[in-house]
């Protein structure tokens, strides 16, 4: 599986999809993609991380950076279906603020945004 970050903007919302190994290299792409959608003036960003197969501390740092960047921009940031390995890393590093709030599937989230 190839590691990648993709983005899509729907109205005032954005979907950032991360798949593969969330390491230092992919975390850099995540930051760039997240910054791109925030700069477009969205109100909400959904981080679809259901496709992450591996995450190290650099990857976790990338997700925490997205959360902080969203906060500074006044943008709501939500995660979808964090894989068990990432949840374990979140617990071990006491970063639970990253996964607070509803964890919707991308389709459920888009349906809510269009309603």
C-alpha positions in Angstrom: 0.0 0.0 0.0 1.3 3.4 -0.9 1.3 6.1 1.7 -0.5 9.3 0.7 -2.5 12.3 1.8 -5.4 13.6 -0.3 -7.7 16.5 0.2 -11.2 17.5 -0.9 -13.2 20.7 0.0 -17.0 20.6 0.1 -18.6 24.0 0.8 -17.1 25.2 4.1 -15.8 21.7 5.0 -12.8 19.7 4.0 -11.8 16.0 4.1 -8.1 15.1 4.5 -7.5 11.4 3.9 -4.3 9.8 5.2 -3.4 6.2 4.3 -0.4 4.0 4.7 2.5 4.6 7.1 2.2 7.8 9.1 5.9 8.5 9.7 8.1 11.6 9.4 7.7 11.8 5.6 4.0 11.4 5.5 3.5 13.7 8.5 5.1 16.4 6.4 2.6 15.8 3.6 -0.2 15.8 6.1 0.8 19.2 7.4 1.0 20.6 3.9 -2.4 19.2 2.9 -4.0 20.4 6.2 -2.5 23.9 5.8 -3.8 24.0 2.2 -7.5 23.3 3.2 -7.3 25.6 6.3 -6.0 28.4 4.1 -9.1 28.0 1.9 -11.3 29.3 4.8 -13.1 26.1 5.7 -14.9 25.9 9.0 -14.5 22.1 9.6 -11.8 19.6 8.7 -12.4 15.8 8.9 -9.2 13.8 9.2 -9.9 10.4 7.7 -7.2 8.2 9.3 -8.9 4.9 8.9 -6.3 3.8 6.3 -3.3 4.3 8.5 -1.4 1.0 8.8 1.4 2.3 11.0 2.1 5.5 13.0 5.3 6.5 14.9 5.8 9.5 17.1 6.5 11.7 14.2 3.1 10.8 12.7 1.4 11.4 16.0 3.1 14.8 16.2 1.7 15.5 12.7 -1.8 14.8 13.9 -1.3 16.9 17.0 0.1 19.7 14.8 -3.2 19.6 12.7 -5.3 19.8 15.9 -3.3 22.8 17.1 -3.3 24.5 13.7 -7.1 24.1 13.5 -7.4 25.6 16.9 -5.4 28.7 16.0 -7.5 29.1 12.8 -10.8 28.7 14.6 -11.5 25.5 12.6 -13.1 22.4 14.0 -11.0 19.3 13.5 -12.4 15.7 13.8 -10.9 12.3 13.3 -12.5 9.2 11.8 -12.0 5.7 12.9 -8.5 5.8 14.4 -6.9 2.4 14.1 -6.2 0.5 17.3 -2.4 0.9 17.0 -2.8 4.7 16.8 -5.2 4.7 19.8 -2.6 2.8 21.8 0.0 5.3 20.9 -2.4 8.1 21.9 -3.0 6.5 25.3 0.7 5.8 25.9 1.7 9.5 25.1 -1.4 10.9 26.9 -2.6 12.7 23.8 -6.2 11.8 24.2 -7.3 15.3 23.3 -6.6 14.3 19.8 -9.5 11.8 19.6 -12.2 13.6 21.6 -15.5 14.3 20.0 -17.5 12.3 17.5 -15.7 9.9 15.2 -17.8 9.7 12.1 -17.2 7.9 8.9 -16.4 10.2 6.0 -19.7 9.5 4.3 -21.7 10.2 7.5 -19.8 13.4 8.0 -20.3 14.6 4.4 -24.1 13.8 4.7 -24.3 15.9 7.8 -22.5 18.8 6.2 -24.8 18.8 3.2 -28.0 18.6 5.3 
